[in-house]
Amino acid sequence: MEKPEIIFAGDRKIAVNVLRYLLDSDVRVSGLCLPNIGSASHDEQLIKLCNHLDDDRIFRGTEFKSESNKKRLERIIPDYMISVHFQHFIPKEILEIPIHGVVNLHPAYLPYNRGWHTPSWAILDQTPYGATLHFMEEEIDAGDIIARKRIEIKPEDTANTLYQKALTAEFELFKQSWPDLAEFNYTTSPQSETEATTHTRDELKKIQKLNLEQSVKTEELIKKIRALTTNKIEEAAYYEKENKKYYIQVDIVPELELDSS
């Protein structure tokens, strides 16, 4: 059977890992979509892995949406487009180009936590968490599910530790699922819209400030600080004193780990 031909869109280390795995699987990568220079973190590594591509097959930012580049993508006639932490919205006319569709890897247990800051909202909303491989639709993180992997949220987890677990789960899930996709022998299941939750990029900012005059349950305060302990200090919970912000992050260590140290 002829190996699938794909367009790859992504960034971050997880995208490098997935692309390297695909190339080792002898997949034909015929196009590469990357974030703009300055906002990308691993673009150089992705380009190096695709050194067989001509410059007109590498698209930056939203270049892939232009009419001329849309025609370039159509001429490839890809079996799939693979999206791994790709930060740009993919419109319907691009979603319809691949024969089998656009496959997206998302760090959440869909339909829970569509959108941004998925580990933070899983902690705050106490919703299931994990990794999902699904076909994309126009609506954010909608589309039929190919496979999911559940992650237990432990009392010591912060948004950052949970996200690191999700990255590992995403890669494992993709490797488990790709052989069937490569043979075009896959099954899907629809997402439950009644269970779906969605959060926008700016929602986290609305809950960061702590009111020092407000009485709250200790459990709720700890939960909020855990959820706002990401890899970015500017996303942390904070309080203000004398017009200055003081950010708070937390590191939670279970008793058994203390005993063994």
C-alpha positions in Angstrom: 0.0 0.0 0.0 1.3 3.5 -0.9 2.3 5.6 2.1 0.1 8.5 3.0 0.9 12.0 1.8 0.4 14.7 4.3 0.7 18.4 5.0 2.1 19.0 8.5 1.1 22.1 10.6 2.5 22.7 14.1 5.0 24.0 16.6 6.5 23.1 20.0 8.6 20.1 20.9 5.6 17.8 20.7 5.2 18.7 17.0 8.9 17.9 16.4 8.4 14.5 18.0 5.3 13.7 16.0 6.9 14.9 12.7 10.0 12.8 13.3 7.9 9.8 14.1 5.9 10.3 10.8 9.1 10.6 8.8 10.5 7.5 10.4 7.2 5.8 9.3 8.1 6.7 5.7 5.2 9.2 5.4 5.4 11.6 2.5 5.4 15.1 3.9 4.6 17.5 1.0 3.9 20.8 2.8 4.8 22.5 6.1 2.8 25.2 7.9 4.5 27.1 10.7 3.8 30.1 13.0 5.3 33.4 12.1 9.0 34.0 12.9 9.1 35.3 16.5 6.1 33.4 17.7 7.4 30.0 16.8 9.5 28.0 19.2 10.6 24.9 17.2 10.3 26.1 13.6 14.0 25.6 12.8 13.9 22.0 13.9 10.7 21.4 11.9 12.2 22.9 8.8 15.4 20.9 9.2 13.3 17.7 9.3 11.6 18.8 6.1 14.8 19.8 4.2 13.4 18.0 1.2 10.7 20.7 0.7 11.1 23.6 -1.7 10.5 27.1 -0.2 7.1 27.3 -1.9 5.9 24.3 0.2 6.7 26.0 3.5 4.1 28.5 4.8 4.4 31.0 7.6 1.7 32.3 9.8 -1.6 32.7 7.8 0.2 32.5 4.4 -1.5 29.1 3.8 -4.9 30.8 3.6 -4.0 33.0 0.6 -5.7 32.0 -2.7 -2.4 31.2 -4.4 -1.1 29.0 -1.5 -4.5 27.3 -1.2 -4.1 26.2 -4.8 -0.6 24.9 -4.0 -2.1 22.9 -1.2 -4.8 21.6 -3.5 -2.3 20.4 -6.1 -0.6 18.3 -3.5 -3.8 16.2 -3.1 -2.9 15.2 0.5 -4.4 12.3 2.3 -4.3 14.2 5.6 -3.3 17.4 7.1 -1.8 16.8 10.6 -2.1 19.6 13.1 0.0 19.5 16.3 -0.3 22.6 18.5 -0.8 24.8 15.5 -1.8 28.2 16.7 -3.7 29.5 13.6 -7.4 28.9 12.8 -7.9 26.6 9.8 -10.9 27.7 7.7 -13.4 25.4 6.0 -11.8 25.8 2.5 -8.5 24.4 3.9 -10.2 21.7 6.0 -11.8 20.4 2.8 -8.5 20.0 0.9 -7.2 16.7 2.4 -8.9 13.6 1.2 -9.5 12.2 4.7 -9.5 15.5 6.6 -7.4 17.4 9.1 -6.3 15.4 12.1 -5.6 17.5 15.2 -3.8 16.5 18.5 -5.3 18.4 21.4 -4.2 18.4 25.1 -7.6 17.7 26.6 -10.1 15.0 27.0 -12.6 16.2 24.5 -15.4 17.3 24.5 -14.2 18.8 27.8 -12.0 21.8 27.6 -12.0 22.9 24.0 -9.9 25.9 23.5 -7.1 27.3 25.6 -5.4 26.6 29.0 -6.9 23.1 29.1 -5.2 21.9 32.3 -6.1 25.0 34.2 -9.8 24.6 33.5 -9.7 20.9 34.1 -8.5 21.6 37.7 -10.9 24.5 38.2 -14.0 22.9 36.7 -13.1 19.4 37.9 -13.7 18.0 34.4 -12.0 14.9 33.0 -8.5 15.5 31.5 -6.3 13.8 29.0 -5.3 13.9 25.3 -7.4 13.6 22.2 -6.8 12.9 18.5 -9.7 14.1 16.3 -10.8 15.3 12.9 -11.1 19.1 12.8 -14.2 21.1 11.9 -14.7 24.8 11.7 -15.7 25.1 15.4 -12.8 25.1 17.7 -11.7 21.6 18.8 -14.9 20.1 17.5 -15.0 17.1 15.1 -15.2 13.4 15.5 -12.9 11.7 17.9 -10.3 9.1 16.6 -8.9 8.2 20.0 -8.6 9.6 23.6 -6.3 8.9 26.5 -7.5 9.8 30.1 -5.1 11.3 32.7 -5.8 11.2 36.4 -5.7 14.6 38.1 -3.9 14.1 41.3 -4.1 16.4 44.4 -0.5 17.5 43.8 -1.0 18.4 40.2 -0.7 21.9 39.0 -1.6 23.2 35.5 2.0 22.8 34.6 2.6 19.3 35.8 -0.7 18.2 34.3 0.2 19.8 30.9 3.5 17.9 30.9 1.6 14.7 31.5 -0.7 15.6 28.6 2.3 16.1 26.2 3.5 12.6 27.0 -0.1 11.2 26.6 -0.5 13.1 23.3 2.6 11.5 21.7 1.7 8.0 23.0 -1.8 8.4 21.6 -0.6 9.5 18.2 1.8 6.6 17.9 -1.0 4.2 18.9 -3.4 5.7 16.4 -1.3 6.4 13.4 -0.8 2.8 12.0 -4.6 2.6 11.5 -4.8 6.1 10.0 -1.9 5.2 7.7 -3.8 2.3 6.4 -7.0 4.4 6.1 -8.6 1.8 8.4 -9.9 3.9 11.3 -13.1 4.5 13.2 -14.4 7.6 14.8 -17.1 8.7 17.3 -18.9 12.0 17.6 -18.3 14.4 20.4 -21.1 15.0 22.9 -22.2 18.6 22.5 -24.2 18.4 25.8 -20.9 17.7 27.7 -18.7 20.1 25.8 -16.9 22.9 27.6 -15.0 25.7 25.9 -12.6 28.4 27.2 -11.1 31.3 25.3 -7.5 32.5 25.5 -8.3 35.6 27.7 -10.6 33.9 30.3 -7.7 33.0 32.6 -6.8 36.7 33.1 -10.3 37.3 34.6 -9.6 35.0 37.6 -6.0 35.7 38.4 -6.4 38.6 40.9 -6.9 37.6 44.5 -9.0 39.8 46.8 -7.2 40.0 50.1 -10.4 41.2 51.9 -12.4 38.2 50.6 -13.0 35.1 52.8 -12.7 31.9 50.8 -12.5 28.2 51.6 -8.9 27.0 51.8 -9.7 24.2 49.3 -11.0 26.6 46.7 -8.0 28.9 47.1 -5.5 26.0 46.7 -7.4 24.8 43.7 -7.2 28.2 42.1 -3.5 28.6 42.7 -2.8 25.1 41.4 -4.8 25.9 38.2 -2.9 29.1 37.8 0.5 27.6 38.3 1.6 27.2 34.7 5.0 27.5 33.0 4.4 31.3 32.8 4.6 33.4 35.9 2.5 36.1 34.3 -0.4 33.6 34.3 -0.2 33.0 38.1 -2.6 34.1 40.7 -1.6 37.4 42.3 -2.6 40.0 44.9 -1.8 43.7 44.9 -0.1 45.8 47.6 0.8 49.4 47.2 0.0 49.3 43.4 2.4 46.4 43.0 1.5 42.8 41.9 2.8 39.8 43.8 2.5 36.5 41.9 2.0 33.2 43.6 2.9 29.7 42.3 2.7 26.5 44.2 4.7 23.3 44.4 2.8 20.4 46.1 4.7 17.4 47.3 2.9 14.3 48.6 4.0 12.9 52.0 5.4 9.6 50.5 7.8 11.6 48.3 8.9 13.6 51.3 9.6 10.3 53.1 11.7 8.9 50.3 13.8 12.0 49.8 
